[in-house]
Amino acid sequence: MDLATLQSQIPNWPPEEQDQLAAYLMILRQRRKAEHADELARRSDDGTAESWLTFAELKDKLGED
């Protein structure tokens, strides 16, 4: 199956399957970038509350309502 065919079919998938695909593709992308994985690990290991965004702050940063 080529990419164009896949792209035309994905909008018809249930949202849960679209989310699973998105998560899978994100994992593949992260594996390509070792420095990203190192930074993610460093951030997740940081137990300092000041280093973490609240949910509201994250929504504001992403520009979501």
C-alpha positions as a Markdown table, in Angstrom:
| # | Residue | x | y | z |
|---|---|---|---|---|
| 1 | Met | 0.0 | 0.0 | 0.0 |
| 2 | Asp | 1.4 | 3.4 | -0.9 |
| 3 | Leu | 1.3 | 6.5 | 1.3 |
| 4 | Ala | -1.3 | 8.3 | -0.8 |
| 5 | Thr | -3.7 | 5.4 | -0.4 |
| 6 | Leu | -3.1 | 5.2 | 3.3 |
| 7 | Gln | -3.6 | 8.9 | 3.7 |
| 8 | Ser | -7.0 | 8.7 | 2.0 |
| 9 | Gln | -8.1 | 5.8 | 4.2 |
| 10 | Ile | -7.0 | 7.1 | 7.6 |
| 11 | Pro | -9.7 | 9.8 | 8.0 |
| 12 | Asn | -12.3 | 7.0 | 7.8 |
| 13 | Trp | -10.7 | 5.1 | 10.7 |
| 14 | Pro | -12.2 | 5.2 | 14.2 |
| 15 | Pro | -10.6 | 7.9 | 16.3 |
| 16 | Glu | -9.0 | 5.3 | 18.6 |
| 17 | Glu | -7.2 | 3.7 | 15.6 |
| 18 | Gln | -6.0 | 7.1 | 14.4 |
| 19 | Asp | -4.7 | 7.8 | 17.9 |
| 20 | Gln | -2.9 | 4.4 | 17.9 |
| 21 | Leu | -1.3 | 5.2 | 14.6 |
| 22 | Ala | -0.2 | 8.6 | 15.8 |
| 23 | Ala | 1.4 | 7.1 | 18.9 |
| 24 | Tyr | 3.2 | 4.5 | 16.8 |
| 25 | Leu | 4.5 | 7.1 | 14.4 |
| 26 | Met | 5.7 | 9.3 | 17.3 |
| 27 | Ile | 7.6 | 6.3 | 18.8 |
| 28 | Leu | 9.3 | 5.7 | 15.5 |
| 29 | Arg | 10.2 | 9.4 | 15.2 |
| 30 | Gln | 11.6 | 9.4 | 18.7 |
| 31 | Arg | 13.8 | 6.4 | 18.1 |
| 32 | Arg | 15.4 | 8.3 | 15.2 |
| 33 | Lys | 16.4 | 11.1 | 17.5 |
| 34 | Ala | 18.6 | 9.9 | 20.4 |
| 35 | Glu | 19.1 | 13.4 | 21.8 |
| 36 | His | 15.3 | 13.8 | 22.0 |
| 37 | Ala | 15.0 | 10.6 | 24.0 |
| 38 | Asp | 17.8 | 11.7 | 26.3 |
| 39 | Glu | 16.1 | 15.0 | 26.9 |
| 40 | Leu | 12.8 | 13.4 | 27.5 |
| 41 | Ala | 14.3 | 11.0 | 30.0 |
| 42 | Arg | 16.0 | 13.9 | 31.8 |
| 43 | Arg | 12.8 | 15.8 | 32.0 |
| 44 | Ser | 10.7 | 12.9 | 33.2 |
| 45 | Asp | 13.4 | 12.2 | 35.9 |
| 46 | Asp | 13.2 | 15.8 | 37.1 |
| 47 | Gly | 11.1 | 15.6 | 40.3 |
| 48 | Thr | 11.1 | 19.4 | 40.8 |
| 49 | Ala | 7.6 | 20.7 | 40.7 |
| 50 | Glu | 8.7 | 24.0 | 39.3 |
| 51 | Ser | 10.0 | 22.2 | 36.2 |
| 52 | Trp | 6.6 | 20.8 | 35.3 |
| 53 | Leu | 3.7 | 22.6 | 33.6 |
| 54 | Thr | 0.2 | 22.4 | 34.9 |
| 55 | Phe | -2.5 | 21.1 | 32.6 |
| 56 | Ala | -3.8 | 24.7 | 32.2 |
| 57 | Glu | -0.4 | 26.0 | 31.4 |
| 58 | Leu | 0.1 | 23.3 | 28.8 |
| 59 | Lys | -3.2 | 24.1 | 27.1 |
| 60 | Asp | -2.2 | 27.7 | 27.0 |
| 61 | Lys | 1.2 | 26.9 | 25.5 |
| 62 | Leu | -0.4 | 24.7 | 22.9 |
| 63 | Gly | -3.1 | 27.3 | 22.2 |
| 64 | Glu | -6.0 | 25.0 | 22.9 |
| 65 | Asp | -9.4 | 26.2 | 24.3 |
